[in-house]
């Protein structure tokens, strides 16, 4: 298994650069339930951040607020220097904030190649010409081929997606999201439903591509070994609040994290 080596200087580097994403006291209420309670965090375009927490901790709600799938009750979200708190999710995608497994849609009637090409054309706002351009638009063909190579999907290029193994389908979804040229990508349980033997291959493929393209990643994951192996930094949430935010070793050894998250399972 390949693991990421956390750069011990990353905290110093981040202190001198602007975050690609900043959330300031973000809050989400559902009636009397407070799902996210004043979360302030910063994320950078050169790091991979794992988010952990027990069920009901606010992980998915928080990432839904980031992506625009949910509206804020209070707080501010700043992306690439601009306040996007009220921006609709498709406009956030256009700016480079992409949540995988949300956008784009995988078309089972198309091949792997055609699905990736559809995302390339979608980014160019040519999706109305998708079916007439498929396999004929030279620029999108070349970009699609590069993405297939990056995500090790060349051998599946001509397969229809309905026949793909679940792990390959997960990788395809991320490849399609990369076609949108994100600056930051949010992944909600990227290995969910994937067999234990495939999990590391899925994560390694995704993180290698992110490093190659200098794309920041935020991912929610329940598998602590994957979190430990592939995160530069870990954010621990509990009851809608930040319990800890530090490098993997520090978070995993935190007394509070062990008490409220690891001992109870995530």
Secondary structure, DSSP 8 states (H G I E B T S, - for coil): -------TTHHHHHHTS--SEEEEEEEEEETTEEEEEEEEEEE-TT-EEEEE--TTSSHHHHHHHHHTSS--SEEEEEETTEE-TT--HHHHHHHTEEETTTSS---TTSBHHHHHHHHHHHHTT-GGGHHHHTTT-HHHHHHHHHHHHHTT-GGGTTSBGGGS-HHHHHHHHHHHHHTT--SEEEEE-TTTT--HHHHHHHHHHHHHHHHHHT-EEEEE-S-HHHHHHH-SEEEEEETTEEEEEE-HHHHHT-HHHIIIIITT--
